[in-house]
Amino acid sequence: MILYLFKKKYRGNFSNKGDMDYMFAIRENLIKFIKNYPVTILIFIVSSIIAIGIILFFESYKNAIIVFGGLDKELIEKGEIWRFLTYAFGHMSLFHFLLNMPLILILSRPLERYYGSIFFSLIYMALSISSGIFIYYFYQGSYPLAGSSGAGYGLIGMFTFFVLKYPNKISSYDKRFILILLVLGIIFTLYTPDISISGHLGGFISGFVLAFFISILNKNQNKVSFYHI
């Protein structure tokens, strides 16, 4: 709905009309979408399988989250460090899954298009792990935890950097959309009970810093468009 309203209001209001499009608009059919964004699809499929598995085979979300690789401080201290990554594919509830997955689908596509599928997969894993590390050291609530929101906030952090670094390469529509996501994300993080503020903040910081370092190491990135494959 937000995408539709902004698209209607800011139609044609681009810095370079001929070169720009709506970055977050989904226009591909299903076959082309799968072909162009295999990593985004894989994230969605793995998370969906886990969500369905929890609903069908577990009575307790807590036990299910542990089985499916949730982030648990005691188990990590016992050597199960893979949980810094695997927790990002499970969710604390069906509502949590339904809340996070649209965000991941919307935000992952432009970055997978921009960086390429292989490099984007490394970025997504790095954001998930870094968010998990922030949770491990700073979260004081109950465990286990699961969810892709840390990585999602990491993606928002990357887009925030892009808006500041490459303002002329991003349409006014997309700048506003990113700003709305950022503001809603802050409100949601601060006012939702029992949420992992450290995971969200850690993800955002990691995404912003990661985008900064990639821009330094890869000078050719300045020549790449956010809007075309």
C-alpha positions as CSV (number, residue, x, y, z in Angstrom):
1,M,0.0,0.0,0.0
2,I,2.8,2.4,0.9
3,L,4.5,1.6,-2.4
4,Y,1.4,2.2,-4.4
5,L,0.6,5.6,-2.7
6,F,4.1,6.9,-3.1
7,K,4.3,5.6,-6.7
8,K,1.1,7.5,-7.6
9,K,2.1,10.7,-5.8
10,Y,5.7,11.0,-7.0
11,R,5.3,9.6,-10.5
12,G,8.0,11.1,-12.8
13,N,9.7,13.1,-10.0
14,F,13.2,11.7,-10.6
15,S,16.6,13.2,-10.8
16,N,17.1,11.5,-14.1
17,K,13.8,10.5,-15.6
18,G,15.2,8.4,-18.4
19,D,17.5,6.4,-16.3
20,M,15.5,5.9,-13.1
21,D,12.7,3.6,-12.1
22,Y,11.0,2.7,-8.8
23,M,13.6,0.7,-7.0
24,F,11.3,-1.2,-4.7
25,A,8.4,-1.8,-7.1
26,I,7.9,-5.5,-8.0
27,R,7.2,-5.8,-11.7
28,E,8.6,-9.2,-12.7
29,N,6.4,-12.2,-13.1
30,L,7.1,-15.1,-10.8
31,I,9.5,-17.0,-13.2
32,K,11.6,-13.9,-13.9
33,F,11.5,-12.9,-10.2
34,I,13.0,-16.3,-9.2
35,K,15.6,-16.1,-12.0
36,N,16.7,-12.6,-11.1
37,Y,16.7,-12.9,-7.3
38,P,17.6,-16.4,-6.3
39,V,19.1,-15.5,-3.0
40,T,16.0,-13.4,-2.0
41,I,13.8,-16.4,-3.0
42,L,16.1,-18.8,-1.0
43,I,15.8,-16.7,2.1
44,F,12.0,-16.6,1.8
45,I,11.8,-20.4,1.1
46,V,14.0,-21.4,4.0
47,S,12.2,-19.1,6.4
48,S,8.8,-20.3,5.2
49,I,9.7,-24.0,5.6
50,I,10.8,-23.3,9.2
51,A,7.6,-21.4,9.9
52,I,5.4,-24.2,8.5
53,G,7.5,-26.9,10.3
54,I,7.0,-25.1,13.6
55,I,3.2,-24.8,13.1
56,L,2.8,-28.4,12.0
57,F,5.1,-30.3,14.4
58,F,5.7,-28.3,17.5
59,E,3.4,-27.2,20.4
60,S,6.0,-24.9,21.9
61,Y,7.7,-22.1,19.9
62,K,10.6,-22.0,22.4
63,N,11.5,-25.7,21.8
64,A,11.0,-25.3,18.0
65,I,13.2,-22.2,17.9
66,I,16.0,-24.2,19.6
67,V,15.6,-27.1,17.1
68,F,15.7,-24.7,14.1
69,G,18.9,-22.9,15.2
70,G,17.6,-20.1,17.3
71,L,20.0,-17.8,19.1
72,D,20.6,-19.1,22.6
73,K,23.4,-17.6,24.7
74,E,24.1,-20.8,26.7
75,L,24.3,-23.0,23.7
76,I,26.6,-20.5,21.9
77,E,28.9,-20.5,24.9
78,K,29.0,-24.3,24.6
79,G,30.3,-24.0,21.1
80,E,27.2,-23.8,18.8
81,I,28.4,-20.7,17.1
82,W,26.4,-21.4,13.9
83,R,23.4,-20.0,15.8
84,F,24.8,-16.6,15.1
85,L,23.5,-17.2,11.5
86,T,20.8,-19.8,11.7
87,Y,18.6,-17.7,14.1
88,A,17.9,-15.3,11.3
89,F,15.8,-17.8,9.4
90,G,13.4,-18.7,12.1
91,H,10.8,-16.5,13.8
92,M,9.2,-16.2,17.2
93,S,5.7,-16.5,16.0
94,L,3.6,-16.6,12.8
95,F,2.9,-12.9,13.1
96,H,6.6,-12.3,13.5
97,F,7.2,-14.2,10.2
98,L,4.4,-12.4,8.4
99,L,5.8,-9.0,9.6
100,N,9.4,-9.6,8.6
101,M,9.2,-11.5,5.3
102,P,7.5,-8.7,3.2
103,L,10.3,-6.3,4.4
104,I,13.0,-8.8,3.4
105,L,11.4,-9.4,0.0
106,I,11.1,-5.6,-0.7
107,L,14.6,-4.6,0.5
108,S,16.6,-7.6,-0.7
109,R,15.8,-7.3,-4.4
110,P,17.5,-4.0,-5.2
111,L,20.6,-5.0,-3.3
112,E,20.8,-8.4,-4.9
113,R,20.4,-6.6,-8.3
114,Y,23.0,-4.0,-7.3
115,Y,25.7,-6.3,-5.9
116,G,25.0,-9.6,-7.6
117,S,23.6,-12.7,-6.0
118,I,26.8,-14.2,-4.7
119,F,28.1,-11.1,-3.1
120,F,24.6,-10.2,-1.7
121,S,24.4,-13.6,-0.1
122,L,27.6,-12.8,1.8
123,I,26.3,-9.4,2.8
124,Y,23.0,-10.9,4.1
125,M,25.0,-13.5,6.2
126,A,27.3,-10.8,7.5
127,L,24.3,-8.7,8.6
128,S,22.7,-11.6,10.3
129,I,25.8,-12.6,12.1
130,S,26.7,-9.1,13.2
131,S,23.2,-8.5,14.5
132,G,23.4,-11.8,16.4
133,I,26.7,-10.7,17.9
134,F,25.1,-7.5,19.1
135,I,22.3,-9.5,20.7
136,Y,24.7,-11.8,22.3
137,Y,26.6,-9.1,24.0
138,F,23.9,-6.5,24.8
139,Y,20.5,-8.1,24.9
140,Q,19.3,-8.7,28.5
141,G,16.0,-10.4,27.9
142,S,15.0,-14.0,27.7
143,Y,16.4,-16.5,25.2
144,P,16.1,-18.2,22.7
145,L,15.6,-15.6,20.0
146,A,15.0,-15.8,16.3
147,G,14.0,-13.6,13.4
148,S,15.3,-11.8,10.3
149,S,14.6,-8.3,11.6
150,G,18.3,-7.7,12.5
151,A,19.3,-8.4,8.9
152,G,16.3,-6.3,7.7
153,Y,17.5,-3.4,9.7
154,G,20.9,-4.0,8.3
155,L,19.4,-3.6,4.8
156,I,17.8,-0.3,5.9
157,G,21.2,0.8,7.2
158,M,22.7,0.1,3.8
159,F,20.0,2.1,2.0
160,T,20.4,5.0,4.5
161,F,24.1,5.1,3.5
162,F,23.2,5.1,-0.2
163,V,20.8,8.0,0.3
164,L,23.6,10.0,1.9
165,K,26.4,8.8,-0.4
166,Y,24.7,8.7,-3.7
167,P,21.7,11.1,-3.5
168,N,21.6,11.8,-7.2
169,K,21.4,8.1,-8.1
170,I,18.2,7.5,-6.1
171,S,14.8,8.8,-7.0
172,S,12.9,11.2,-4.7
173,Y,10.2,8.5,-4.4
174,D,12.7,5.9,-3.1
175,K,14.4,8.4,-0.8
176,R,11.0,9.1,0.8
177,F,10.2,5.4,1.0
178,I,13.6,4.7,2.7
179,L,12.9,7.5,5.2
180,I,9.5,6.2,6.0
181,L,10.9,2.7,6.6
182,L,13.6,4.2,8.9
183,V,11.1,6.2,10.9
184,L,8.7,3.3,11.3
185,G,11.6,1.1,12.2
186,I,12.7,3.4,15.0
187,I,9.1,3.7,16.3
188,F,8.5,0.0,16.2
189,T,11.8,-0.7,17.9
190,L,11.3,1.8,20.7
191,Y,7.7,1.1,21.5
192,T,7.2,-2.7,21.0
193,P,7.5,-4.6,24.2
194,D,10.1,-7.4,24.6
195,I,11.8,-6.5,21.4
196,S,15.6,-6.9,20.8
197,I,16.7,-3.3,20.5
198,S,20.3,-4.4,20.4
199,G,19.6,-6.7,17.4
200,H,17.8,-3.9,15.4
201,L,20.3,-1.3,16.3
202,G,23.2,-3.6,15.7
203,G,21.8,-4.6,12.3
204,F,21.3,-1.0,11.3
205,I,24.9,0.0,12.3
206,S,26.4,-3.0,10.6
207,G,24.5,-2.3,7.4
208,F,25.6,1.3,7.3
209,V,29.2,0.5,8.1
210,L,29.3,-2.4,5.7
211,A,28.0,-0.3,2.8
212,F,30.6,2.4,3.6
213,F,33.5,0.0,3.5
214,I,32.3,-1.7,0.3
215,S,32.0,1.7,-1.4
216,I,35.7,2.3,-0.5
217,L,37.0,-1.0,-1.6
218,N,34.9,-1.2,-4.8
219,K,35.3,2.1,-6.6
220,N,33.4,0.8,-9.7
221,Q,30.3,0.7,-7.6
222,N,29.8,4.4,-8.3
223,K,29.1,3.4,-11.9
224,V,26.4,0.8,-11.2
225,S,22.7,1.7,-11.3
226,F,20.3,0.7,-8.6
227,Y,17.6,0.4,-11.1
228,H,18.7,-2.0,-13.8
229,I,19.9,-5.6,-13.9
